[in-house]
Amino acid sequence: MRLLLLGGTEFAGRAVAEAALERGWEVTIFHRGRHESPPGARTLLGDRTALDGLAALDEDPGEWDVVVDTWSSAPRAVRDAARLLRGRAGRYVYVSSCSVYAWPRPAGYTEDAPLVRDASADADLTDYARDKRGGELAAVDAFGADRSLLVRSGLLIGPYENVGRLPWWLNRMARGGPVLAPGPRELPLQYVDVRDLAEWILGAAERELSGPCNLMSPQGHTTMGELLEACVEVTGGPAELRWTAPEVILEAGIEPWTQLPVWVPPGSDLHDALHSADVSRAVATGLRCRPVAETVADTWRWLTGLGGTAPQRADRTVKGLDPQVEAKVLQTA
Ligand SMILES: NC(=O)c1ccc[n+]([C@@H]2O[C@H](COP(=O)([O-])OP(=O)(O)OC[C@H]3O[C@@H](n4cnc5c(N)ncnc54)[C@H](OP(=O)(O)O)[C@@H]3O)[C@@H](O)[C@H]2O)c1
């Protein structure tokens, strides 16, 4: 298979590139060149936000079986690339997000749930949800519903994470001492290891899947307890988890999801939206999710290789809890 990755040098795209190279696919990466391409891939340079930024794609006579696009900003960048490539590629896979569903998202929502409104393939930068939906519309406009695949990913973790969720927990555990562990311990989570997402995408491209697909582990693949305990274990055990009731955390004014990454209170709209999607289609079409302990161990290995400092995307907020706030809540809990 010949794969063109629009992106492919940071987190999700990088995982897709590496998995494709591993399968012996021919991989071309189009990016600005600010991060290194995975070894073995061919590189085309350009800036999707610049006038004539796609010139390298135009000059290259290449044809591809599949394009994978990880863009998450103004939708018109997807529109321009997809229009340029529609006669030269078989399928367009857009890495989207479950954020495209309208709020609130009911527990168990499927791909048929209502979507955010007012999104457009021609739009400039708006907000994350409408940018992602606009990207989907752009892919479908150019390639048609039967030649486009919309990967509605949930929470992504694993090696190369540049958002700061699992890296924050791992570094917190490595620091040791009493750790504010947001309960309940049995809280069911959904997420996808970026390498499992990559494998699913490649399999889906081979089988010529199209349409939208929620992409994350089945609910309860892991729990908050299993995730944090795996983090304690791989970091050598200096941390002592102090399970704390959701009400105590919320009363202290701590922001779920951002200040305590991954965690949202049970029974909330947030939990329905972020940890309870229906993923029957993904599972039926080949999604395999590795155990959480493996994801955590591999991410720790990668992170320690970087001296504990994970890369951070400039267009995402920094995650994590101030140690003083944590200590204060633990004292009063
Ligand atoms: N994190 C989550 O929990 C989560 C959840 C759901 C969905 N998602 C979605 O998953 C995707 C994550 O993808 P990723 O960012 O990790 O993919 P990636 O493809 O690994 O990294 C982004 C790529 O974009 C390239 N790039 C950035 N600006 C560019 C420009 N102006 N012109 C050309 N290339 C440019 C970068 O190239 P350089 O090397 O030149 O910098 C880099 O290769 C996003 O679409 C996000 O919305 C994430």
The ligand as a Tripos MOL2 file, in Angstrom:
@<TRIPOS>MOLECULE
LIG
   48    52     1     0     0
SMALL
NO_CHARGES

@<TRIPOS>ATOM
      1 N1         -4.9880   13.8630   21.9350 N.am      1 LIG1
      2 C1         -6.2060   13.3610   22.0410 C.2       1 LIG1
      3 O1         -6.6130   12.8940   23.1220 O.2       1 LIG1
      4 C2         -7.1000   13.3500   20.8390 C.ar      1 LIG1
      5 C3         -8.4150   12.8860   20.9790 C.ar      1 LIG1
      6 C4         -9.2190   12.8320   19.8420 C.ar      1 LIG1
      7 C5         -8.7440   13.2250   18.6140 C.ar      1 LIG1
      8 N2         -7.4650   13.6910   18.5240 N.ar      1 LIG1
      9 C6         -6.9760   14.0960   17.2010 C.3       1 LIG1
     10 O2         -5.8180   13.3330   16.9330 O.3       1 LIG1
     11 C7         -4.9750   14.0660   16.0820 C.3       1 LIG1
     12 C8         -3.5950   14.1210   16.7090 C.3       1 LIG1
     13 O3         -2.7240   14.1900   15.6740 O.3       1 LIG1
     14 P1         -1.2020   14.5840   15.9360 P.3       1 LIG1
     15 O4         -1.1560   16.0730   16.0520 O.co2     1 LIG1
     16 O5         -0.6800   13.7790   17.0090 O.co2     1 LIG1
     17 O6         -0.6370   14.1590   14.4940 O.3       1 LIG1
     18 P2          0.8040   14.1710   13.8800 P.3       1 LIG1
     19 O7          0.5190   14.0050   12.4340 O.co2     1 LIG1
     20 O8          1.6840   13.1970   14.5410 O.co2     1 LIG1
     21 O9          1.3790   15.6170   14.1960 O.3       1 LIG1
     22 C9          0.9290   16.8040   13.5980 C.3       1 LIG1
     23 C10         1.6430   17.0140   12.2570 C.3       1 LIG1
     24 O10         1.1760   18.1600   11.6270 O.3       1 LIG1
     25 C11         2.2680   18.7590   10.9650 C.3       1 LIG1
     26 N3          1.9480   20.1640   10.7890 N.ar      1 LIG1
     27 C12         1.5970   21.0620   11.7370 C.ar      1 LIG1
     28 N4          1.3470   22.2530   11.1820 N.ar      1 LIG1
     29 C13         1.5310   22.0970    9.8500 C.ar      1 LIG1
     30 C14         1.3970   22.9570    8.7490 C.ar      1 LIG1
     31 N5          1.0370   24.2440    8.9010 N.pl3     1 LIG1
     32 N6          1.6590   22.4750    7.5080 N.ar      1 LIG1
     33 C15         2.0580   21.1880    7.3230 C.ar      1 LIG1
     34 N7          2.1800   20.3110    8.3290 N.ar      1 LIG1
     35 C16         1.9220   20.7640    9.5830 C.ar      1 LIG1
     36 C17         3.4320   18.5530   11.9060 C.3       1 LIG1
     37 O11         4.5750   18.7060   11.1050 O.3       1 LIG1
     38 P3          5.9630   19.3920   11.5140 P.3       1 LIG1
     39 O12         6.8520   18.1980   11.6400 O.co2     1 LIG1
     40 O13         6.3200   20.2540   10.3750 O.co2     1 LIG1
     41 O14         5.7530   20.1330   12.7920 O.co2     1 LIG1
     42 C18         3.1510   17.1330   12.3740 C.3       1 LIG1
     43 O15         3.7140   16.2040   11.4760 O.3       1 LIG1
     44 C19        -5.5680   15.4510   15.9390 C.3       1 LIG1
     45 O16        -6.2760   15.4990   14.7340 O.3       1 LIG1
     46 C20        -6.5280   15.5420   17.0970 C.3       1 LIG1
     47 O17        -7.5990   16.4000   16.8110 O.3       1 LIG1
     48 C21        -6.6390   13.7600   19.5940 C.ar      1 LIG1
@<TRIPOS>BOND
     1     1     2 1
     2     2     3 2
     3     2     4 1
     4     4     5 ar
     5     4    48 ar
     6     5     6 ar
     7     6     7 ar
     8     7     8 ar
     9     8     9 1
    10     8    48 ar
    11     9    10 1
    12     9    46 1
    13    10    11 1
    14    11    12 1
    15    11    44 1
    16    12    13 1
    17    13    14 1
    18    14    15 2
    19    14    16 1
    20    14    17 1
    21    17    18 1
    22    18    19 2
    23    18    20 1
    24    18    21 1
    25    21    22 1
    26    22    23 1
    27    23    24 1
    28    23    42 1
    29    24    25 1
    30    25    26 1
    31    25    36 1
    32    26    27 ar
    33    26    35 ar
    34    27    28 ar
    35    28    29 ar
    36    29    30 ar
    37    29    35 ar
    38    30    31 1
    39    30    32 ar
    40    32    33 ar
    41    33    34 ar
    42    34    35 ar
    43    36    37 1
    44    36    42 1
    45    37    38 1
    46    38    39 2
    47    38    40 1
    48    38    41 1
    49    42    43 1
    50    44    45 1
    51    44    46 1
    52    46    47 1
@<TRIPOS>SUBSTRUCTURE
     1 LIG1         1 GROUP 0 **** ****
